[in-house]
Amino acid sequence: MNNIIQTTLPTLKNGSSGVAVQILQRLLMFQSISVPRLSLKVDGLFGQSTEAAVKDFQKSRGLSADGVVGLKTWQELSALPGDGEETL
C-alpha cells in the first residue's frame, strides 16, 4: 500500500477538491471508529470541517497537526483502526 500511496495520492490541504478528497473523507469516516470526532460529509471539498477532522486524526496518531495530508498522514489513514501495523 505504501508504494500506491507514494505514487497516486497527492498532498491535500484546505481548498483541494476532487476524487482524492473524497477518498480522504471516506478514510476519515472509516477511522472515526477509533476517533469519533472525525465524522464528516463526503463531498470532495477540503474545507474547514475536513481540515478539522484531519487535524484531530493527526493529533490522535502523534503526527504534526498541520491539517495537510501528506505521505505520513496517508500512511496512518490506511492503517486499520486500533492497529498501527495492518494497512488496508
PDB file with one MODEL, atoms N, CA, C and O in Angstrom:
MODEL        1
ATOM      1  N   MET A   1       0.823  -1.195   0.000  1.00  0.00           N
ATOM      2  CA  MET A   1       0.000   0.000   0.000  1.00  0.00           C
ATOM      3  C   MET A   1       0.865   1.256   0.000  1.00  0.00           C
ATOM      4  O   MET A   1       0.491   2.256  -0.613  1.00  0.00           O
ATOM      5  N   ASN A   2       2.012   1.227   0.672  1.00  0.00           N
ATOM      6  CA  ASN A   2       2.837   2.422   0.742  1.00  0.00           C
ATOM      7  C   ASN A   2       3.284   2.899  -0.629  1.00  0.00           C
ATOM      8  O   ASN A   2       3.310   4.105  -0.874  1.00  0.00           O
ATOM      9  N   ASN A   3       3.645   1.974  -1.546  1.00  0.00           N
ATOM     10  CA  ASN A   3       4.033   2.379  -2.891  1.00  0.00           C
ATOM     11  C   ASN A   3       2.872   3.020  -3.632  1.00  0.00           C
ATOM     12  O   ASN A   3       3.064   3.986  -4.371  1.00  0.00           O
ATOM     13  N   ILE A   4       1.675   2.494  -3.440  1.00  0.00           N
ATOM     14  CA  ILE A   4       0.489   3.079  -4.066  1.00  0.00           C
ATOM     15  C   ILE A   4       0.278   4.487  -3.531  1.00  0.00           C
ATOM     16  O   ILE A   4       0.013   5.412  -4.298  1.00  0.00           O
ATOM     17  N   ILE A   5       0.395   4.651  -2.226  1.00  0.00           N
ATOM     18  CA  ILE A   5       0.217   5.965  -1.614  1.00  0.00           C
ATOM     19  C   ILE A   5       1.232   6.947  -2.178  1.00  0.00           C
ATOM     20  O   ILE A   5       0.877   8.076  -2.515  1.00  0.00           O
ATOM     21  N   GLN A   6       2.479   6.538  -2.284  1.00  0.00           N
ATOM     22  CA  GLN A   6       3.531   7.434  -2.746  1.00  0.00           C
ATOM     23  C   GLN A   6       3.332   7.866  -4.188  1.00  0.00           C
ATOM     24  O   GLN A   6       3.713   8.979  -4.551  1.00  0.00           O
ATOM     25  N   THR A   7       2.749   7.019  -5.014  1.00  0.00           N
ATOM     26  CA  THR A   7       2.678   7.327  -6.437  1.00  0.00           C
ATOM     27  C   THR A   7       1.331   7.846  -6.910  1.00  0.00           C
ATOM     28  O   THR A   7       1.254   8.417  -7.997  1.00  0.00           O
ATOM     29  N   THR A   8       0.267   7.670  -6.135  1.00  0.00           N
ATOM     30  CA  THR A   8      -1.034   8.043  -6.676  1.00  0.00           C
ATOM     31  C   THR A   8      -1.821   9.053  -5.855  1.00  0.00           C
ATOM     32  O   THR A   8      -2.722   9.693  -6.398  1.00  0.00           O
ATOM     33  N   LEU A   9      -1.528   9.221  -4.592  1.00  0.00           N
ATOM     34  CA  LEU A   9      -2.325  10.121  -3.771  1.00  0.00           C
ATOM     35  C   LEU A   9      -1.572  11.421  -3.523  1.00  0.00           C
ATOM     36  O   LEU A   9      -0.463  11.408  -2.989  1.00  0.00           O
ATOM     37  N   PRO A  10      -2.170  12.534  -3.908  1.00  0.00           N
ATOM     38  CA  PRO A  10      -1.491  13.824  -3.794  1.00  0.00           C
ATOM     39  C   PRO A  10      -1.527  14.379  -2.375  1.00  0.00           C
ATOM     40  O   PRO A  10      -2.302  13.925  -1.533  1.00  0.00           O
ATOM     41  N   THR A  11      -0.684  15.357  -2.130  1.00  0.00           N
ATOM     42  CA  THR A  11      -0.772  16.127  -0.896  1.00  0.00           C
ATOM     43  C   THR A  11      -2.033  16.980  -0.983  1.00  0.00           C
ATOM     44  O   THR A  11      -2.271  17.655  -1.984  1.00  0.00           O
ATOM     45  N   LEU A  12      -2.836  16.939   0.079  1.00  0.00           N
ATOM     46  CA  LEU A  12      -4.099  17.676   0.104  1.00  0.00           C
ATOM     47  C   LEU A  12      -4.099  18.677   1.242  1.00  0.00           C
ATOM     48  O   LEU A  12      -3.493  18.452   2.290  1.00  0.00           O
ATOM     49  N   LYS A  13      -4.790  19.789   1.021  1.00  0.00           N
ATOM     50  CA  LYS A  13      -4.928  20.813   2.057  1.00  0.00           C
ATOM     51  C   LYS A  13      -6.218  21.578   1.815  1.00  0.00           C
ATOM     52  O   LYS A  13      -6.904  21.363   0.816  1.00  0.00           O
ATOM     53  N   ASN A  14      -6.539  22.471   2.740  1.00  0.00           N
ATOM     54  CA  ASN A  14      -7.746  23.277   2.621  1.00  0.00           C
ATOM     55  C   ASN A  14      -7.767  23.949   1.248  1.00  0.00           C
ATOM     56  O   ASN A  14      -6.800  24.600   0.852  1.00  0.00           O
ATOM     57  N   GLY A  15      -8.874  23.787   0.531  1.00  0.00           N
ATOM     58  CA  GLY A  15      -9.011  24.327  -0.817  1.00  0.00           C
ATOM     59  C   GLY A  15      -8.897  23.264  -1.898  1.00  0.00           C
ATOM     60  O   GLY A  15      -9.299  23.499  -3.037  1.00  0.00           O
ATOM     61  N   SER A  16      -8.350  22.085  -1.558  1.00  0.00           N
ATOM     62  CA  SER A  16      -8.265  20.987  -2.522  1.00  0.00           C
ATOM     63  C   SER A  16      -9.663  20.439  -2.783  1.00  0.00           C
ATOM     64  O   SER A  16     -10.569  20.600  -1.965  1.00  0.00           O
ATOM     65  N   SER A  17      -9.827  19.789  -3.935  1.00  0.00           N
ATOM     66  CA  SER A  17     -11.117  19.174  -4.249  1.00  0.00           C
ATOM     67  C   SER A  17     -10.899  18.006  -5.199  1.00  0.00           C
ATOM     68  O   SER A  17      -9.834  17.856  -5.798  1.00  0.00           O
ATOM     69  N   GLY A  18     -11.939  17.180  -5.322  1.00  0.00           N
ATOM     70  CA  GLY A  18     -11.895  16.078  -6.266  1.00  0.00           C
ATOM     71  C   GLY A  18     -11.959  14.707  -5.618  1.00  0.00           C
ATOM     72  O   GLY A  18     -12.286  14.563  -4.440  1.00  0.00           O
ATOM     73  N   VAL A  19     -11.638  13.707  -6.424  1.00  0.00           N
ATOM     74  CA  VAL A  19     -11.746  12.313  -6.012  1.00  0.00           C
ATOM     75  C   VAL A  19     -10.804  11.999  -4.850  1.00  0.00           C
ATOM     76  O   VAL A  19     -11.179  11.265  -3.935  1.00  0.00           O
ATOM     77  N   ALA A  20      -9.595  12.541  -4.875  1.00  0.00           N
ATOM     78  CA  ALA A  20      -8.650  12.268  -3.782  1.00  0.00           C
ATOM     79  C   ALA A  20      -9.195  12.783  -2.453  1.00  0.00           C
ATOM     80  O   ALA A  20      -8.975  12.162  -1.413  1.00  0.00           O
ATOM     81  N   VAL A  21      -9.903  13.909  -2.474  1.00  0.00           N
ATOM     82  CA  VAL A  21     -10.504  14.436  -1.245  1.00  0.00           C
ATOM     83  C   VAL A  21     -11.636  13.514  -0.794  1.00  0.00           C
ATOM     84  O   VAL A  21     -11.815  13.296   0.405  1.00  0.00           O
ATOM     85  N   GLN A  22     -12.400  12.973  -1.741  1.00  0.00           N
ATOM     86  CA  GLN A  22     -13.451  12.014  -1.381  1.00  0.00           C
ATOM     87  C   GLN A  22     -12.840  10.782  -0.719  1.00  0.00           C
ATOM     88  O   GLN A  22     -13.374  10.276   0.268  1.00  0.00           O
ATOM     89  N   ILE A  23     -11.725  10.300  -1.260  1.00  0.00           N
ATOM     90  CA  ILE A  23     -11.032   9.151  -0.659  1.00  0.00           C
ATOM     91  C   ILE A  23     -10.601   9.506   0.757  1.00  0.00           C
ATOM     92  O   ILE A  23     -10.810   8.729   1.688  1.00  0.00           O
ATOM     93  N   LEU A  24     -10.003  10.674   0.918  1.00  0.00           N
ATOM     94  CA  LEU A  24      -9.592  11.148   2.241  1.00  0.00           C
ATOM     95  C   LEU A  24     -10.775  11.167   3.200  1.00  0.00           C
ATOM     96  O   LEU A  24     -10.680  10.659   4.317  1.00  0.00           O
ATOM     97  N   GLN A  25     -11.881  11.750   2.770  1.00  0.00           N
ATOM     98  CA  GLN A  25     -13.055  11.866   3.642  1.00  0.00           C
ATOM     99  C   GLN A  25     -13.608  10.494   4.017  1.00  0.00           C
ATOM    100  O   GLN A  25     -14.026  10.283   5.156  1.00  0.00           O
ATOM    101  N   ARG A  26     -13.613   9.570   3.075  1.00  0.00           N
ATOM    102  CA  ARG A  26     -14.090   8.212   3.387  1.00  0.00           C
ATOM    103  C   ARG A  26     -13.149   7.509   4.376  1.00  0.00           C
ATOM    104  O   ARG A  26     -13.606   6.819   5.286  1.00  0.00           O
ATOM    105  N   LEU A  27     -11.850   7.686   4.196  1.00  0.00           N
ATOM    106  CA  LEU A  27     -10.895   7.094   5.135  1.00  0.00           C
ATOM    107  C   LEU A  27     -11.046   7.709   6.524  1.00  0.00           C
ATOM    108  O   LEU A  27     -10.951   7.004   7.528  1.00  0.00           O
ATOM    109  N   LEU A  28     -11.278   9.013   6.585  1.00  0.00           N
ATOM    110  CA  LEU A  28     -11.511   9.655   7.880  1.00  0.00           C
ATOM    111  C   LEU A  28     -12.767   9.098   8.533  1.00  0.00           C
ATOM    112  O   LEU A  28     -12.792   8.874   9.744  1.00  0.00           O
ATOM    113  N   MET A  29     -13.807   8.875   7.741  1.00  0.00           N
ATOM    114  CA  MET A  29     -15.039   8.298   8.286  1.00  0.00           C
ATOM    115  C   MET A  29     -14.780   6.884   8.793  1.00  0.00           C
ATOM    116  O   MET A  29     -15.278   6.504   9.853  1.00  0.00           O
ATOM    117  N   PHE A  30     -14.003   6.100   8.042  1.00  0.00           N
ATOM    118  CA  PHE A  30     -13.652   4.750   8.474  1.00  0.00           C
ATOM    119  C   PHE A  30     -12.874   4.805   9.785  1.00  0.00           C
ATOM    120  O   PHE A  30     -13.111   4.001  10.686  1.00  0.00           O
ATOM    121  N   GLN A  31     -11.952   5.750   9.887  1.00  0.00           N
ATOM    122  CA  GLN A  31     -11.148   5.894  11.099  1.00  0.00           C
ATOM    123  C   GLN A  31     -11.967   6.430  12.264  1.00  0.00           C
ATOM    124  O   GLN A  31     -11.520   6.359  13.409  1.00  0.00           O
ATOM    125  N   SER A  32     -13.151   6.964  12.001  1.00  0.00           N
ATOM    126  CA  SER A  32     -13.980   7.514  13.083  1.00  0.00           C
ATOM    127  C   SER A  32     -14.430   6.426  14.060  1.00  0.00           C
ATOM    128  O   SER A  32     -14.959   6.730  15.130  1.00  0.00           O
ATOM    129  N   ILE A  33     -14.222   5.166  13.696  1.00  0.00           N
ATOM    130  CA  ILE A  33     -14.495   4.061  14.622  1.00  0.00           C
ATOM    131  C   ILE A  33     -13.645   4.238  15.881  1.00  0.00           C
ATOM    132  O   ILE A  33     -14.120   4.012  16.994  1.00  0.00           O
ATOM    133  N   SER A  34     -12.384   4.643  15.699  1.00  0.00           N
ATOM    134  CA  SER A  34     -11.495   4.821  16.847  1.00  0.00           C
ATOM    135  C   SER A  34     -11.353   6.278  17.287  1.00  0.00           C
ATOM    136  O   SER A  34     -10.923   6.548  18.408  1.00  0.00           O
ATOM    137  N   VAL A  35     -11.712   7.212  16.414  1.00  0.00           N
ATOM    138  CA  VAL A  35     -11.651   8.644  16.744  1.00  0.00           C
ATOM    139  C   VAL A  35     -12.998   9.248  16.351  1.00  0.00           C
ATOM    140  O   VAL A  35     -13.125   9.797  15.256  1.00  0.00           O
ATOM    141  N   PRO A  36     -14.009   9.158  17.226  1.00  0.00           N
ATOM    142  CA  PRO A  36     -15.383   9.521  16.868  1.00  0.00           C
ATOM    143  C   PRO A  36     -15.579  10.929  16.314  1.00  0.00           C
ATOM    144  O   PRO A  36     -16.504  11.136  15.528  1.00  0.00           O
ATOM    145  N   ARG A  37     -14.757  11.901  16.683  1.00  0.00           N
ATOM    146  CA  ARG A  37     -14.978  13.259  16.195  1.00  0.00           C
ATOM    147  C   ARG A  37     -14.610  13.446  14.730  1.00  0.00           C
ATOM    148  O   ARG A  37     -14.722  14.556  14.209  1.00  0.00           O
ATOM    149  N   LEU A  38     -14.174  12.389  14.053  1.00  0.00           N
ATOM    150  CA  LEU A  38     -13.771  12.518  12.657  1.00  0.00           C
ATOM    151  C   LEU A  38     -14.930  12.436  11.669  1.00  0.00           C
ATOM    152  O   LEU A  38     -14.718  12.606  10.469  1.00  0.00           O
ATOM    153  N   SER A  39     -16.116  12.186  12.129  1.00  0.00           N
ATOM    154  CA  SER A  39     -17.257  12.035  11.230  1.00  0.00           C
ATOM    155  C   SER A  39     -17.504  13.324  10.448  1.00  0.00           C
ATOM    156  O   SER A  39     -17.565  14.405  11.033  1.00  0.00           O
ATOM    157  N   LEU A  40     -17.647  13.211   9.130  1.00  0.00           N
ATOM    158  CA  LEU A  40     -17.907  14.364   8.287  1.00  0.00           C
ATOM    159  C   LEU A  40     -18.582  13.946   6.995  1.00  0.00           C
ATOM    160  O   LEU A  40     -18.709  12.755   6.711  1.00  0.00           O
ATOM    161  N   LYS A  41     -19.015  14.920   6.215  1.00  0.00           N
ATOM    162  CA  LYS A  41     -19.714  14.685   4.953  1.00  0.00           C
ATOM    163  C   LYS A  41     -18.699  14.427   3.834  1.00  0.00           C
ATOM    164  O   LYS A  41     -17.683  15.115   3.736  1.00  0.00           O
ATOM    165  N   VAL A  42     -18.987  13.431   2.993  1.00  0.00           N
ATOM    166  CA  VAL A  42     -18.140  13.139   1.836  1.00  0.00           C
ATOM    167  C   VAL A  42     -18.675  13.949   0.658  1.00  0.00           C
ATOM    168  O   VAL A  42     -19.670  13.578   0.034  1.00  0.00           O
ATOM    169  N   ASP A  43     -17.996  15.065   0.363  1.00  0.00           N
ATOM    170  CA  ASP A  43     -18.440  15.923  -0.734  1.00  0.00           C
ATOM    171  C   ASP A  43     -17.322  16.270  -1.710  1.00  0.00           C
ATOM    172  O   ASP A  43     -17.557  16.970  -2.694  1.00  0.00           O
ATOM    173  N   GLY A  44     -16.107  15.787  -1.448  1.00  0.00           N
ATOM    174  CA  GLY A  44     -14.993  16.057  -2.350  1.00  0.00           C
ATOM    175  C   GLY A  44     -14.402  17.446  -2.216  1.00  0.00           C
ATOM    176  O   GLY A  44     -13.565  17.846  -3.026  1.00  0.00           O
ATOM    177  N   LEU A  45     -14.832  18.196  -1.190  1.00  0.00           N
ATOM    178  CA  LEU A  45     -14.326  19.547  -0.969  1.00  0.00           C
ATOM    179  C   LEU A  45     -13.570  19.596   0.355  1.00  0.00           C
ATOM    180  O   LEU A  45     -14.132  19.285   1.406  1.00  0.00           O
ATOM    181  N   PHE A  46     -12.320  19.979   0.306  1.00  0.00           N
ATOM    182  CA  PHE A  46     -11.491  20.072   1.509  1.00  0.00           C
ATOM    183  C   PHE A  46     -11.680  21.468   2.093  1.00  0.00           C
ATOM    184  O   PHE A  46     -10.987  22.419   1.734  1.00  0.00           O
ATOM    185  N   GLY A  47     -12.640  21.554   3.003  1.00  0.00           N
ATOM    186  CA  GLY A  47     -12.944  22.819   3.662  1.00  0.00           C
ATOM    187  C   GLY A  47     -12.589  22.762   5.135  1.00  0.00           C
ATOM    188  O   GLY A  47     -11.769  21.949   5.562  1.00  0.00           O
ATOM    189  N   GLN A  48     -13.221  23.640   5.907  1.00  0.00           N
ATOM    190  CA  GLN A  48     -12.906  23.744   7.334  1.00  0.00           C
ATOM    191  C   GLN A  48     -13.205  22.466   8.108  1.00  0.00           C
ATOM    192  O   GLN A  48     -12.427  22.080   8.981  1.00  0.00           O
ATOM    193  N   SER A  49     -14.322  21.803   7.802  1.00  0.00           N
ATOM    194  CA  SER A  49     -14.666  20.592   8.560  1.00  0.00           C
ATOM    195  C   SER A  49     -13.700  19.451   8.244  1.00  0.00           C
ATOM    196  O   SER A  49     -13.329  18.690   9.138  1.00  0.00           O
ATOM    197  N   THR A  50     -13.293  19.328   6.989  1.00  0.00           N
ATOM    198  CA  THR A  50     -12.317  18.297   6.631  1.00  0.00           C
ATOM    199  C   THR A  50     -10.969  18.616   7.270  1.00  0.00           C
ATOM    200  O   THR A  50     -10.300  17.725   7.792  1.00  0.00           O
ATOM    201  N   GLU A  51     -10.577  19.873   7.228  1.00  0.00           N
ATOM    202  CA  GLU A  51      -9.309  20.265   7.851  1.00  0.00           C
ATOM    203  C   GLU A  51      -9.322  19.967   9.351  1.00  0.00           C
ATOM    204  O   GLU A  51      -8.338  19.462   9.890  1.00  0.00           O
ATOM    205  N   ALA A  52     -10.421  20.275  10.022  1.00  0.00           N
ATOM    206  CA  ALA A  52     -10.529  19.998  11.460  1.00  0.00           C
ATOM    207  C   ALA A  52     -10.445  18.498  11.731  1.00  0.00           C
ATOM    208  O   ALA A  52      -9.790  18.075  12.683  1.00  0.00           O
ATOM    209  N   ALA A  53     -11.109  17.687  10.891  1.00  0.00           N
ATOM    210  CA  ALA A  53     -11.060  16.231  11.056  1.00  0.00           C
ATOM    211  C   ALA A  53      -9.645  15.709  10.823  1.00  0.00           C
ATOM    212  O   ALA A  53      -9.183  14.824  11.543  1.00  0.00           O
ATOM    213  N   VAL A  54      -8.956  16.256   9.817  1.00  0.00           N
ATOM    214  CA  VAL A  54      -7.574  15.852   9.546  1.00  0.00           C
ATOM    215  C   VAL A  54      -6.691  16.181  10.747  1.00  0.00           C
ATOM    216  O   VAL A  54      -5.889  15.349  11.170  1.00  0.00           O
ATOM    217  N   LYS A  55      -6.830  17.378  11.296  1.00  0.00           N
ATOM    218  CA  LYS A  55      -6.023  17.772  12.459  1.00  0.00           C
ATOM    219  C   LYS A  55      -6.305  16.868  13.657  1.00  0.00           C
ATOM    220  O   LYS A  55      -5.380  16.450  14.353  1.00  0.00           O
ATOM    221  N   ASP A  56      -7.584  16.565  13.899  1.00  0.00           N
ATOM    222  CA  ASP A  56      -7.930  15.656  15.000  1.00  0.00           C
ATOM    223  C   ASP A  56      -7.306  14.286  14.782  1.00  0.00           C
ATOM    224  O   ASP A  56      -6.768  13.685  15.712  1.00  0.00           O
ATOM    225  N   PHE A  57      -7.380  13.792  13.539  1.00  0.00           N
ATOM    226  CA  PHE A  57      -6.789  12.496  13.224  1.00  0.00           C
ATOM    227  C   PHE A  57      -5.279  12.542  13.431  1.00  0.00           C
ATOM    228  O   PHE A  57      -4.708  11.647  14.054  1.00  0.00           O
ATOM    229  N   GLN A  58      -4.635  13.580  12.910  1.00  0.00           N
ATOM    230  CA  GLN A  58      -3.184  13.693  13.052  1.00  0.00           C
ATOM    231  C   GLN A  58      -2.781  13.713  14.527  1.00  0.00           C
ATOM    232  O   GLN A  58      -1.819  13.049  14.913  1.00  0.00           O
ATOM    233  N   LYS A  59      -3.500  14.461  15.346  1.00  0.00           N
ATOM    234  CA  LYS A  59      -3.213  14.503  16.786  1.00  0.00           C
ATOM    235  C   LYS A  59      -3.357  13.113  17.396  1.00  0.00           C
ATOM    236  O   LYS A  59      -2.540  12.702  18.221  1.00  0.00           O
ATOM    237  N   SER A  60      -4.408  12.385  16.984  1.00  0.00           N
ATOM    238  CA  SER A  60      -4.664  11.062  17.560  1.00  0.00           C
ATOM    239  C   SER A  60      -3.569  10.064  17.210  1.00  0.00           C
ATOM    240  O   SER A  60      -3.394   9.063  17.906  1.00  0.00           O
ATOM    241  N   ARG A  61      -2.833  10.329  16.141  1.00  0.00           N
ATOM    242  CA  ARG A  61      -1.762   9.429  15.700  1.00  0.00           C
ATOM    243  C   ARG A  61      -0.368   9.961  16.004  1.00  0.00           C
ATOM    244  O   ARG A  61       0.625   9.373  15.575  1.00  0.00           O
ATOM    245  N   GLY A  62      -0.283  11.071  16.743  1.00  0.00           N
ATOM    246  CA  GLY A  62       1.018  11.613  17.111  1.00  0.00           C
ATOM    247  C   GLY A  62       1.747  12.305  15.974  1.00  0.00           C
ATOM    248  O   GLY A  62       2.966  12.465  16.019  1.00  0.00           O
ATOM    249  N   LEU A  63       1.002  12.716  14.950  1.00  0.00           N
ATOM    250  CA  LEU A  63       1.595  13.433  13.825  1.00  0.00           C
ATOM    251  C   LEU A  63       1.505  14.934  14.073  1.00  0.00           C
ATOM    252  O   LEU A  63       0.759  15.383  14.943  1.00  0.00           O
ATOM    253  N   SER A  64       2.260  15.698  13.312  1.00  0.00           N
ATOM    254  CA  SER A  64       2.143  17.149  13.361  1.00  0.00           C
ATOM    255  C   SER A  64       0.750  17.525  12.857  1.00  0.00           C
ATOM    256  O   SER A  64       0.393  17.206  11.724  1.00  0.00           O
ATOM    257  N   ALA A  65      -0.032  18.198  13.692  1.00  0.00           N
ATOM    258  CA  ALA A  65      -1.424  18.517  13.349  1.00  0.00           C
ATOM    259  C   ALA A  65      -1.483  19.812  12.548  1.00  0.00           C
ATOM    260  O   ALA A  65      -1.921  20.851  13.042  1.00  0.00           O
ATOM    261  N   ASP A  66      -1.025  19.722  11.281  1.00  0.00           N
ATOM    262  CA  ASP A  66      -0.998  20.902  10.421  1.00  0.00           C
ATOM    263  C   ASP A  66      -2.181  20.966   9.459  1.00  0.00           C
ATOM    264  O   ASP A  66      -2.365  21.968   8.768  1.00  0.00           O
ATOM    265  N   GLY A  67      -2.982  19.904   9.412  1.00  0.00           N
ATOM    266  CA  GLY A  67      -4.139  19.885   8.527  1.00  0.00           C
ATOM    267  C   GLY A  67      -3.811  19.571   7.082  1.00  0.00           C
ATOM    268  O   GLY A  67      -4.703  19.567   6.233  1.00  0.00           O
ATOM    269  N   VAL A  68      -2.548  19.309   6.787  1.00  0.00           N
ATOM    270  CA  VAL A  68      -2.107  18.965   5.436  1.00  0.00           C
ATOM    271  C   VAL A  68      -1.941  17.453   5.366  1.00  0.00           C
ATOM    272  O   VAL A  68      -1.309  16.848   6.232  1.00  0.00           O
ATOM    273  N   VAL A  69      -2.512  16.849   4.332  1.00  0.00           N
ATOM    274  CA  VAL A  69      -2.448  15.396   4.171  1.00  0.00           C
ATOM    275  C   VAL A  69      -1.313  15.060   3.208  1.00  0.00           C
ATOM    276  O   VAL A  69      -1.456  15.149   1.989  1.00  0.00           O
ATOM    277  N   GLY A  70      -0.185  14.673   3.794  1.00  0.00           N
ATOM    278  CA  GLY A  70       0.975  14.243   3.031  1.00  0.00           C
ATOM    279  C   GLY A  70       1.178  12.746   3.217  1.00  0.00           C
ATOM    280  O   GLY A  70       0.272  12.039   3.658  1.00  0.00           O
ATOM    281  N   LEU A  71       2.365  12.272   2.882  1.00  0.00           N
ATOM    282  CA  LEU A  71       2.656  10.840   2.904  1.00  0.00           C
ATOM    283  C   LEU A  71       2.400  10.203   4.271  1.00  0.00           C
ATOM    284  O   LEU A  71       1.751   9.159   4.344  1.00  0.00           O
ATOM    285  N   LYS A  72       2.894  10.804   5.352  1.00  0.00           N
ATOM    286  CA  LYS A  72       2.728  10.196   6.677  1.00  0.00           C
ATOM    287  C   LYS A  72       1.257  10.105   7.071  1.00  0.00           C
ATOM    288  O   LYS A  72       0.825   9.109   7.651  1.00  0.00           O
ATOM    289  N   THR A  73       0.494  11.142   6.756  1.00  0.00           N
ATOM    290  CA  THR A  73      -0.930  11.107   7.096  1.00  0.00           C
ATOM    291  C   THR A  73      -1.647  10.062   6.255  1.00  0.00           C
ATOM    292  O   THR A  73      -2.481   9.327   6.783  1.00  0.00           O
ATOM    293  N   TRP A  74      -1.346   9.973   4.955  1.00  0.00           N
ATOM    294  CA  TRP A  74      -1.958   8.930   4.118  1.00  0.00           C
ATOM    295  C   TRP A  74      -1.629   7.549   4.681  1.00  0.00           C
ATOM    296  O   TRP A  74      -2.502   6.683   4.739  1.00  0.00           O
ATOM    297  N   GLN A  75      -0.373   7.333   5.097  1.00  0.00           N
ATOM    298  CA  GLN A  75       0.015   6.031   5.640  1.00  0.00           C
ATOM    299  C   GLN A  75      -0.779   5.704   6.895  1.00  0.00           C
ATOM    300  O   GLN A  75      -1.250   4.578   7.053  1.00  0.00           O
ATOM    301  N   GLU A  76      -0.930   6.670   7.785  1.00  0.00           N
ATOM    302  CA  GLU A  76      -1.703   6.437   9.008  1.00  0.00           C
ATOM    303  C   GLU A  76      -3.181   6.212   8.695  1.00  0.00           C
ATOM    304  O   GLU A  76      -3.836   5.400   9.347  1.00  0.00           O
ATOM    305  N   LEU A  77      -3.703   6.921   7.710  1.00  0.00           N
ATOM    306  CA  LEU A  77      -5.108   6.738   7.329  1.00  0.00           C
ATOM    307  C   LEU A  77      -5.364   5.339   6.780  1.00  0.00           C
ATOM    308  O   LEU A  77      -6.467   4.809   6.910  1.00  0.00           O
ATOM    309  N   SER A  78      -4.349   4.745   6.169  1.00  0.00           N
ATOM    310  CA  SER A  78      -4.536   3.414   5.589  1.00  0.00           C
ATOM    311  C   SER A  78      -4.415   2.304   6.627  1.00  0.00           C
ATOM    312  O   SER A  78      -4.720   1.149   6.331  1.00  0.00           O
ATOM    313  N   ALA A  79      -3.972   2.642   7.851  1.00  0.00           N
ATOM    314  CA  ALA A  79      -3.874   1.646   8.925  1.00  0.00           C
ATOM    315  C   ALA A  79      -5.265   1.323   9.444  1.00  0.00           C
ATOM    316  O   ALA A  79      -6.127   2.199   9.525  1.00  0.00           O
ATOM    317  N   LEU A  80      -5.476   0.071   9.791  1.00  0.00           N
ATOM    318  CA  LEU A  80      -6.766  -0.330  10.342  1.00  0.00           C
ATOM    319  C   LEU A  80      -6.954   0.306  11.711  1.00  0.00           C
ATOM    320  O   LEU A  80      -5.995   0.391  12.478  1.00  0.00           O
ATOM    321  N   PRO A  81      -8.167   0.758  12.039  1.00  0.00           N
ATOM    322  CA  PRO A  81      -8.399   1.377  13.345  1.00  0.00           C
ATOM    323  C   PRO A  81      -7.996   0.453  14.490  1.00  0.00           C
ATOM    324  O   PRO A  81      -8.333  -0.731  14.502  1.00  0.00           O
ATOM    325  N   GLY A  82      -7.269   1.020  15.448  1.00  0.00           N
ATOM    326  CA  GLY A  82      -6.874   0.246  16.620  1.00  0.00           C
ATOM    327  C   GLY A  82      -5.641  -0.607  16.417  1.00  0.00           C
ATOM    328  O   GLY A  82      -5.209  -1.294  17.342  1.00  0.00           O
ATOM    329  N   ASP A  83      -5.065  -0.578  15.223  1.00  0.00           N
ATOM    330  CA  ASP A  83      -3.883  -1.394  14.956  1.00  0.00           C
ATOM    331  C   ASP A  83      -2.924  -0.604  14.088  1.00  0.00           C
ATOM    332  O   ASP A  83      -3.227  -0.307  12.933  1.00  0.00           O
ATOM    333  N   GLY A  84      -1.776  -0.266  14.635  1.00  0.00           N
ATOM    334  CA  GLY A  84      -0.806   0.518  13.900  1.00  0.00           C
ATOM    335  C   GLY A  84      -0.009  -0.265  12.878  1.00  0.00           C
ATOM    336  O   GLY A  84       0.778   0.332  12.144  1.00  0.00           O
ATOM    337  N   GLU A  85      -0.179  -1.573  12.799  1.00  0.00           N
ATOM    338  CA  GLU A  85       0.636  -2.386  11.907  1.00  0.00           C
ATOM    339  C   GLU A  85      -0.067  -2.754  10.607  1.00  0.00           C
ATOM    340  O   GLU A  85       0.533  -2.652   9.537  1.00  0.00           O
ATOM    341  N   GLU A  86      -1.304  -3.172  10.676  1.00  0.00           N
ATOM    342  CA  GLU A  86      -2.001  -3.609   9.472  1.00  0.00           C
ATOM    343  C   GLU A  86      -2.479  -2.407   8.678  1.00  0.00           C
ATOM    344  O   GLU A  86      -2.844  -1.380   9.251  1.00  0.00           O
ATOM    345  N   THR A  87      -2.477  -2.539   7.342  1.00  0.00           N
ATOM    346  CA  THR A  87      -2.995  -1.482   6.485  1.00  0.00           C
ATOM    347  C   THR A  87      -4.040  -2.048   5.555  1.00  0.00           C
ATOM    348  O   THR A  87      -4.101  -3.252   5.309  1.00  0.00           O
ATOM    349  N   LEU A  88      -4.861  -1.153   5.047  1.00  0.00           N
ATOM    350  CA  LEU A  88      -5.912  -1.564   4.110  1.00  0.00           C
ATOM    351  C   LEU A  88      -5.315  -1.988   2.792  1.00  0.00           C
ATOM    352  O   LEU A  88      -6.046  -2.367   1.877  1.00  0.00           O
TER     353      LEU A  88
ENDMDL
END
